[in-house]
């Protein structure tokens, strides 16, 4: 029995797929603001803990200098400070790992948003924003290239030119940020090797190398925060532009 006009018939076969209009997914469905704030908080925590660690590294360096000069030092006090420094090192590692997790989630979501904003021919997938950090040797280069692509795509989308994203240039400070991060890794690795010695002067050098590495890491943090805020802002502008169409 045919249904009356305008009344849907539950027994009628499905209509042609041409009548189906898919729901468009936009970047606004995956906002970055909350994640960006979490990244900034974790980076701030890394800086605070590492500043405390710098203090104890300076104390150790001075203690080695006193011993080499033949002066008497308070051994009990030094051992107590070393124990405290050990706890600070653990806190530093924990803060860095926590910030890495939040950073990865933020970068994954930001890369996903680029696809929603209509960008094509992207080299780095959302997943590669994370796993490139764990590929030996290539993790010295690929993460920088991935975050650069992320910024260029976000900037192009914010200007309503998603197809022109390869022509955009990322800020120069990206290279500085990455150079500081790599410097921390290099100085840390060298410090570990030098620190295997039992010679006092060599051990002192190991602590100095470690200190320089942490200074580089602390200097990299505000630049990392800046790029997170910029990409988040650009994607928010892109969403606003898309919603106004």
Phi, psi and omega in degrees: 000126183286146180279156177290157184298132178088350179257121182294140179258115183296341182265359180284136179300156180300147179287171177300148182294348180295338180279352185273128178246111183292151175283126182279132177269126180243163183297336180297342178287346181228070184294152183256348188306310181296317179294320179299319178297319178295321178298316180297320179297315181292322176296321177297321178295319178301316181297315182298313181294319182289331174296321176295322179294324177301321180301312183290329176294319177297319178300316179296318181298317178295321180298318177296323178295320178296318180295319180293331179278357178082014181273158179274138178235159178280098185297318181299318180294320180296317179296321178296319179292326177294321177297317178295319179297324177299319178294322179294322177299316178298317179296323178296315179296317180297318180294320180293319178294318179296318179293326178295321179295311181295319177302315182298317179296317179298312181296320178298314181293320179297319179292324176296320179299326180301319178296321180293334181274003173093010179282141181232171178060033177279139182277326188254123178280165176305319180295324181291342174298339182258306191285343176297335179294343186250005179269116183306142178071307180292339179288000172277345186232313190301318180300323177295317179295322180294314181290330175295315177299322179298317179292315181299317178295319180294319179295319179295318179294323180295331179266005180072027181232057184300331181286345182260012188303327180296337183278350180282150179246131179286156178300149182295333184292346176302317182293322178295313178303313183290323178298321178293320178296315179295322179300319178300317181295318182292310181297323178296318180294317179295320179300320179297320180290315180294326183291354178283348180286158176256359179283132185299314181295324179290320177297323178297320177298321179299317179293323178296318178298318178297319179298316179298320179297318179290327175298318178298319180295318179296321179291330181286332186301310180296329177290322175297318178297321180296316182291326176296315180294321181293313180295320178297317180295317181297319180290326176295320177295321179295320178297316178299319178296317180296320181292334182276355181287000000 
